[in-house]
Amino acid sequence: MNAIIENMKTRRSVRAFKNDPVPEALLEQIVEAGTYAASGHDRQPWVIITVTQKEMRDRLSQVNATFLEHPVKDPFYNAPAIIIVLTRTDVPTHIPDGTLAIGNMMLAAHSLGLGSCWINRAREEFQMPEWQEWLASLGIEGAYEGIGHLAVGYPEGPLPQARPRKEQRTYWVK
């Protein structure tokens, strides 16, 4: 089977990570893969922020948990690295563009032997004044919408098996 298709079929969302830090060189490859995602009119409207500083990672986790109906201790599942994707809201395709960037990064992480899990609530989080100020402190200003967080790290155990694909979800018109 084609290696890229095999990577797509074997990737799983990881919800238990080891404490081991992820080498910066691997994170750079993952982020670079995100920047090669397709985007409407090749506008590339994303900003990608990689957080490995434990204090900031933990603060993001605490705030993210407040948006859950049933809060958990760590919605990032102990992942040592969090990659945040935001996109410019003046681009009509900003949501699918950011989504594709996250998808590329999930596949890249898997191909490098790392696990990942898309974590929602970035939109709500980055609407908060505290996080708008944080973005400004990084030099990111303007109208951006949080698309998602990507928890990245080494899986704590084996990847789960794929669920069977649902039947009658694909149709052909010949």
Backbone as CSV, one residue per row, in Angstrom:
resi,resn,N_x,N_y,N_z,CA_x,CA_y,CA_z,C_x,C_y,C_z
1,MET,0.847,-1.188,0.000,0.000,0.000,0.000,0.890,1.248,0.000
2,ASN,0.414,2.281,-0.604,1.102,3.569,-0.633,1.378,4.039,0.802
3,ALA,2.603,4.508,1.061,3.016,4.889,2.420,2.175,6.035,2.985
4,ILE,1.793,6.979,2.145,0.992,8.110,2.635,-0.403,7.636,3.028
5,ILE,-0.998,6.798,2.201,-2.330,6.278,2.531,-2.259,5.400,3.774
6,GLU,-1.211,4.599,3.896,-1.027,3.770,5.094,-0.920,4.651,6.343
7,ASN,-0.197,5.762,6.245,-0.075,6.697,7.367,-1.446,7.251,7.753
8,MET,-2.264,7.566,6.760,-3.608,8.076,7.032,-4.466,7.022,7.731
9,LYS,-4.331,5.777,7.298,-5.169,4.709,7.839,-4.743,4.265,9.235
10,THR,-3.491,4.489,9.601,-3.010,4.020,10.905,-2.925,5.127,11.959
11,ARG,-3.108,6.378,11.571,-3.075,7.477,12.540,-4.290,7.378,13.464
12,ARG,-4.062,7.628,14.735,-5.132,7.636,15.723,-4.955,8.839,16.639
13,SER,-6.041,9.277,17.221,-5.955,10.316,18.248,-5.428,9.677,19.522
14,VAL,-4.411,10.298,20.099,-3.768,9.781,21.306,-4.259,10.592,22.497
15,ARG,-4.689,9.888,23.531,-5.222,10.568,24.714,-4.474,10.195,25.994
16,ALA,-3.239,9.736,25.825,-2.354,9.478,26.972,-0.926,9.607,26.463
17,PHE,-0.204,10.588,27.008,1.151,10.879,26.543,2.174,10.665,27.655
18,LYS,3.378,10.286,27.258,4.509,10.220,28.182,4.956,11.647,28.500
19,ASN,5.690,11.804,29.583,6.224,13.119,29.958,7.421,13.531,29.116
20,ASP,7.978,12.618,28.336,9.200,12.888,27.576,9.026,14.087,26.655
21,PRO,9.956,15.040,26.689,9.854,16.187,25.776,10.038,15.745,24.325
22,VAL,9.409,16.475,23.442,9.538,16.215,22.005,10.682,17.075,21.484
23,PRO,11.645,16.481,20.787,12.746,17.286,20.249,12.228,18.409,19.344
24,GLU,12.840,19.569,19.488,12.424,20.732,18.705,12.489,20.457,17.209
25,ALA,13.470,19.686,16.768,13.599,19.383,15.340,12.367,18.642,14.819
26,LEU,11.784,17.765,15.627,10.568,17.062,15.202,9.378,18.012,15.172
27,LEU,9.275,18.873,16.184,8.182,19.852,16.192,8.276,20.789,14.993
28,GLU,9.491,21.176,14.629,9.673,22.038,13.455,9.182,21.341,12.191
29,GLN,9.450,20.045,12.061,8.981,19.311,10.886,7.456,19.240,10.854
30,ILE,6.862,19.041,12.022,5.403,18.971,12.103,4.788,20.307,11.703
31,VAL,5.308,21.388,12.264,4.781,22.720,11.946,4.983,23.031,10.467
32,GLU,6.138,22.695,9.935,6.374,22.940,8.510,5.347,22.198,7.659
33,ALA,5.016,20.969,8.037,3.992,20.220,7.299,2.665,20.970,7.326
34,GLY,2.354,21.594,8.458,1.127,22.378,8.547,1.114,23.546,7.585
35,THR,2.273,24.155,7.377,2.329,25.317,6.485,2.188,24.933,5.015
36,TYR,2.285,23.645,4.719,2.107,23.182,3.344,0.690,22.703,3.066
37,ALA,-0.219,22.928,3.988,-1.611,22.547,3.773,-2.209,23.374,2.641
38,ALA,-3.170,22.785,1.983,-3.917,23.526,0.972,-4.681,24.653,1.662
39,SER,-4.851,25.769,0.954,-5.652,26.874,1.484,-6.295,27.596,0.309
40,GLY,-7.468,28.165,0.572,-8.193,28.868,-0.476,-7.354,29.962,-1.111
41,HIS,-7.192,29.899,-2.424,-6.391,30.859,-3.186,-4.958,30.961,-2.660
42,ASP,-4.500,29.898,-2.001,-3.150,29.830,-1.428,-2.864,31.027,-0.519
43,ARG,-3.879,31.459,0.231,-3.710,32.625,1.111,-2.885,32.309,2.361
44,GLN,-2.853,31.030,2.761,-2.075,30.621,3.934,-2.363,31.541,5.127
45,PRO,-3.622,31.595,5.591,-4.011,32.583,6.599,-3.671,32.221,8.040
46,TRP,-2.894,31.185,8.235,-2.662,30.692,9.592,-1.497,31.346,10.303
47,VAL,-1.600,31.287,11.602,-0.497,31.552,12.515,-0.407,30.282,13.349
48,ILE,0.789,29.741,13.481,0.985,28.502,14.233,1.936,28.799,15.389
49,ILE,1.486,28.493,16.587,2.267,28.751,17.802,2.555,27.410,18.472
50,THR,3.820,27.137,18.738,4.205,25.908,19.430,4.584,26.251,20.865
51,VAL,3.926,25.596,21.802,4.162,25.844,23.224,4.755,24.591,23.861
52,THR,5.978,24.727,24.367,6.611,23.639,25.119,6.962,24.079,26.539
53,GLN,6.874,25.367,26.805,7.140,25.880,28.155,6.043,25.356,29.086
54,LYS,6.425,24.596,30.097,5.453,23.911,30.948,4.445,24.856,31.593
55,GLU,4.894,25.988,32.096,3.974,26.906,32.770,2.896,27.416,31.807
56,MET,3.292,27.790,30.604,2.315,28.287,29.629,1.413,27.153,29.153
57,ARG,2.001,25.985,28.932,1.220,24.816,28.514,0.155,24.499,29.569
58,ASP,0.542,24.543,30.839,-0.398,24.252,31.919,-1.472,25.330,32.030
59,ARG,-1.111,26.575,31.797,-2.105,27.661,31.841,-3.124,27.496,30.714
60,LEU,-2.647,27.176,29.517,-3.561,26.917,28.397,-4.520,25.782,28.746
61,SER,-3.992,24.739,29.351,-4.807,23.590,29.738,-5.876,23.985,30.751
62,GLN,-5.487,24.766,31.762,-6.437,25.195,32.795,-7.576,26.001,32.192
63,VAL,-7.233,26.935,31.326,-8.263,27.777,30.716,-9.134,26.945,29.782
64,ASN,-8.520,26.061,29.011,-9.273,25.213,28.093,-10.288,24.367,28.859
65,ALA,-9.901,23.868,30.016,-10.788,23.015,30.811,-12.033,23.756,31.276
66,THR,-11.954,25.074,31.429,-13.113,25.830,31.913,-14.254,25.849,30.906
67,PHE,-13.970,25.542,29.652,-15.013,25.544,28.628,-15.710,24.194,28.493
68,LEU,-15.246,23.194,29.223,-15.846,21.865,29.161,-17.088,21.795,30.038
69,GLU,-18.082,21.069,29.576,-19.285,20.867,30.382,-18.941,20.095,31.656
70,HIS,-18.072,19.106,31.523,-17.596,18.311,32.657,-16.079,18.438,32.689
71,PRO,-15.557,19.459,33.384,-14.112,19.712,33.367,-13.281,18.494,33.783
72,VAL,-12.141,18.374,33.143,-11.172,17.330,33.451,-9.894,18.005,33.919
73,LYS,-9.012,17.219,34.524,-7.774,17.788,35.058,-6.909,18.388,33.956
74,ASP,-6.754,17.656,32.858,-5.888,18.133,31.775,-6.477,17.755,30.422
75,PRO,-7.174,18.678,29.770,-7.751,18.356,28.463,-6.703,18.107,27.377
76,PHE,-5.427,18.351,27.686,-4.350,18.089,26.725,-3.674,16.739,26.980
77,TYR,-4.244,15.937,27.898,-3.815,14.548,28.112,-2.331,14.402,28.436
78,ASN,-1.769,15.357,29.138,-0.367,15.306,29.559,0.624,15.487,28.405
79,ALA,0.172,15.901,27.251,1.096,16.109,26.119,2.090,17.211,26.471
80,PRO,3.369,17.005,26.183,4.373,18.017,26.519,4.431,19.193,25.546
81,ALA,3.833,19.038,24.373,3.845,20.121,23.375,2.420,20.383,22.902
82,ILE,2.094,21.661,22.785,0.789,22.077,22.275,1.039,23.004,21.093
83,ILE,0.446,22.663,19.966,0.555,23.502,18.772,-0.810,24.149,18.556
84,ILE,-0.819,25.460,18.486,-2.061,26.223,18.346,-2.135,26.772,16.926
85,VAL,-3.307,26.624,16.310,-3.526,27.189,14.980,-4.622,28.238,15.079
86,LEU,-4.286,29.441,14.612,-5.246,30.529,14.488,-5.220,30.972,13.030
87,THR,-6.338,31.501,12.548,-6.369,31.986,11.167,-7.011,33.366,11.103
88,ARG,-6.608,34.107,10.082,-7.133,35.464,9.868,-8.605,35.390,9.468
89,THR,-9.428,36.121,10.179,-10.864,36.056,9.918,-11.289,36.806,8.666
90,ASP,-10.400,37.615,8.088,-10.762,38.330,6.861,-10.659,37.430,5.630
91,VAL,-10.213,36.211,5.808,-10.111,35.253,4.704,-11.354,34.364,4.748
92,PRO,-12.166,34.355,3.679,-13.424,33.598,3.715,-13.251,32.111,4.028
93,THR,-12.115,31.542,3.666,-11.888,30.107,3.865,-11.031,29.820,5.097
94,HIS,-10.992,30.753,6.058,-10.051,30.602,7.171,-10.286,29.352,8.016
95,ILE,-11.529,28.941,8.208,-11.771,27.760,9.042,-11.312,26.477,8.345
96,PRO,-11.738,26.209,7.101,-11.204,24.996,6.461,-9.695,25.063,6.238
97,ASP,-9.155,26.236,6.000,-7.702,26.358,5.812,-6.958,25.942,7.081
98,GLY,-7.400,26.434,8.228,-6.766,26.062,9.492,-6.967,24.593,9.821
99,THR,-8.139,24.086,9.462,-8.435,22.673,9.678,-7.480,21.793,8.883
100,LEU,-7.241,22.152,7.634,-6.304,21.381,6.814,-4.890,21.444,7.379
101,ALA,-4.489,22.585,7.909,-3.152,22.696,8.509,-3.021,21.742,9.696
102,ILE,-4.053,21.683,10.529,-4.012,20.764,11.672,-3.978,19.319,11.189
103,GLY,-4.770,18.997,10.175,-4.755,17.638,9.634,-3.383,17.238,9.126
104,ASN,-2.734,18.149,8.397,-1.372,17.866,7.925,-0.436,17.592,9.095
105,MET,-0.561,18.387,10.154,0.339,18.221,11.297,0.071,16.915,12.042
106,MET,-1.184,16.491,12.097,-1.494,15.209,12.732,-0.840,14.061,11.965
107,LEU,-0.917,14.118,10.647,-0.294,13.075,9.827,1.222,13.123,9.941
108,ALA,1.785,14.319,9.978,3.240,14.452,10.113,3.703,13.890,11.452
109,ALA,2.989,14.212,12.525,3.362,13.697,13.846,3.366,12.172,13.834
110,HIS,2.333,11.584,13.277,2.248,10.119,13.225,3.406,9.536,12.426
111,SER,3.731,10.164,11.315,4.820,9.643,10.473,6.173,9.725,11.178
112,LEU,6.283,10.594,12.183,7.530,10.756,12.944,7.532,9.949,14.244
113,GLY,6.530,9.096,14.424,6.475,8.260,15.615,5.873,8.936,16.832
114,LEU,5.214,10.052,16.617,4.583,10.796,17.707,3.074,10.635,17.642
115,GLY,2.431,10.877,18.763,0.988,10.886,18.802,0.480,12.310,18.828
116,SER,-0.787,12.475,18.475,-1.395,13.802,18.526,-2.886,13.656,18.779
117,CYS,-3.478,14.733,19.236,-4.924,14.785,19.422,-5.382,16.226,19.236
118,TRP,-6.354,16.404,18.378,-6.942,17.728,18.161,-7.787,18.067,19.384
119,ILE,-7.539,19.227,19.952,-8.297,19.700,21.107,-9.047,20.960,20.683
120,ASN,-10.355,20.944,20.875,-11.190,22.084,20.500,-11.102,23.210,21.529
121,ARG,-11.957,24.167,21.368,-12.126,25.321,22.255,-11.090,26.419,22.072
122,ALA,-10.318,26.366,21.001,-9.353,27.440,20.730,-10.080,28.742,20.395
123,ARG,-11.213,28.634,19.700,-11.963,29.851,19.352,-12.370,30.585,20.623
124,GLU,-12.970,29.858,21.561,-13.420,30.488,22.802,-12.237,31.031,23.601
125,GLU,-11.192,30.247,23.669,-10.023,30.637,24.457,-9.405,31.937,23.931
126,PHE,-9.222,32.006,22.620,-8.519,33.162,22.060,-9.421,34.360,21.799
127,GLN,-10.686,34.267,22.201,-11.549,35.446,22.243,-11.386,36.189,23.569
128,MET,-10.796,35.536,24.549,-10.629,36.135,25.879,-9.564,37.230,25.836
129,PRO,-9.800,38.356,26.523,-8.815,39.447,26.525,-7.421,38.997,26.961
130,GLU,-7.349,38.125,27.947,-6.055,37.627,28.433,-5.233,37.002,27.300
131,TRP,-5.903,36.237,26.463,-5.179,35.554,25.379,-4.962,36.468,24.189
132,GLN,-5.841,37.453,23.991,-5.592,38.467,22.970,-4.320,39.242,23.321
133,GLU,-4.157,39.551,24.603,-2.946,40.249,25.060,-1.710,39.374,24.875
134,TRP,-1.850,38.085,25.153,-0.724,37.169,24.971,-0.300,37.132,23.506
135,LEU,-1.298,37.051,22.607,-0.979,37.065,21.172,-0.248,38.351,20.806
136,ALA,-0.747,39.481,21.297,-0.100,40.767,21.005,1.335,40.782,21.526
137,SER,1.566,40.157,22.686,2.929,40.117,23.233,3.871,39.305,22.345
138,LEU,3.298,38.400,21.550,4.092,37.619,20.596,4.240,38.338,19.256
139,GLY,3.561,39.492,19.120,3.597,40.232,17.863,2.486,39.840,16.909
140,ILE,1.489,39.119,17.409,0.362,38.668,16.582,-0.816,39.578,16.877
141,GLU,-1.108,40.449,15.938,-2.213,41.382,16.123,-3.124,41.324,14.913
142,GLY,-4.360,41.683,15.119,-5.336,41.640,14.046,-6.445,40.673,14.413
143,ALA,-7.312,40.440,13.459,-8.478,39.592,13.692,-8.140,38.139,13.371
144,TYR,-7.875,37.369,14.400,-7.569,35.945,14.264,-8.590,35.137,15.047
145,GLU,-8.911,33.973,14.521,-9.803,33.045,15.212,-9.029,31.780,15.540
146,GLY,-9.181,31.306,16.773,-8.560,30.042,17.149,-9.269,28.895,16.451
147,ILE,-8.519,28.069,15.763,-9.085,26.914,15.059,-8.961,25.655,15.909
148,GLY,-7.816,25.451,16.521,-7.646,24.270,17.360,-6.284,24.226,18.000
149,HIS,-6.192,23.361,19.009,-4.921,23.044,19.658,-4.567,21.631,19.205
150,LEU,-3.308,21.362,19.020,-2.872,20.008,18.714,-1.939,19.560,19.831
151,ALA,-2.396,18.598,20.622,-1.560,18.012,21.667,-0.614,17.031,20.985
152,VAL,0.691,17.150,21.264,1.693,16.320,20.592,2.656,15.740,21.621
153,GLY,2.984,14.474,21.453,3.955,13.830,22.327,4.108,12.367,21.974
154,TYR,4.868,11.675,22.805,5.045,10.233,22.619,3.878,9.513,23.284
155,PRO,3.214,8.611,22.564,2.081,7.894,23.156,2.504,7.093,24.387
156,GLU,1.645,7.068,25.387,1.899,6.316,26.618,1.846,4.809,26.367
157,GLY,1.046,4.372,25.456,0.915,2.944,25.157,0.687,2.746,23.676
158,PRO,0.275,1.540,23.300,0.030,1.288,21.876,-1.163,2.108,21.370
159,LEU,-1.132,2.407,20.086,-2.248,3.136,19.486,-3.482,2.240,19.467
160,PRO,-4.648,2.827,19.675,-5.867,2.011,19.611,-6.112,1.511,18.190
161,GLN,-6.840,0.431,18.093,-7.218,-0.090,16.785,-8.279,0.821,16.169
162,ALA,-8.288,0.851,14.867,-9.295,1.650,14.162,-10.665,1.012,14.325
163,ARG,-11.649,1.829,14.502,-13.020,1.332,14.481,-13.347,0.957,13.044
164,PRO,-14.226,-0.003,12.854,-14.634,-0.311,11.478,-15.239,0.937,10.835
165,ARG,-14.982,1.101,9.568,-15.556,2.231,8.846,-17.054,2.016,8.699
166,LYS,-17.812,3.057,8.829,-19.261,2.974,8.690,-19.608,2.675,7.236
167,GLU,-20.571,1.803,7.074,-20.973,1.430,5.718,-21.899,2.487,5.128
168,GLN,-22.006,2.440,3.838,-22.894,3.318,3.077,-22.625,4.790,3.344
169,ARG,-21.342,5.142,3.459,-20.964,6.537,3.628,-20.288,7.078,2.384
170,THR,-20.062,6.208,1.416,-19.468,6.659,0.161,-20.393,6.254,-0.977
171,TYR,-20.510,7.128,-1.936,-21.402,6.895,-3.070,-20.658,7.222,-4.350
172,TRP,-21.013,6.530,-5.394,-20.415,6.766,-6.705,-21.520,7.116,-7.689
173,VAL,-21.278,8.088,-8.505,-22.174,8.414,-9.611,-21.370,8.170,-10.870
174,LYS,-21.747,7.146,-11.604,-20.976,6.756,-12.802,-21.754,7.050,-14.061
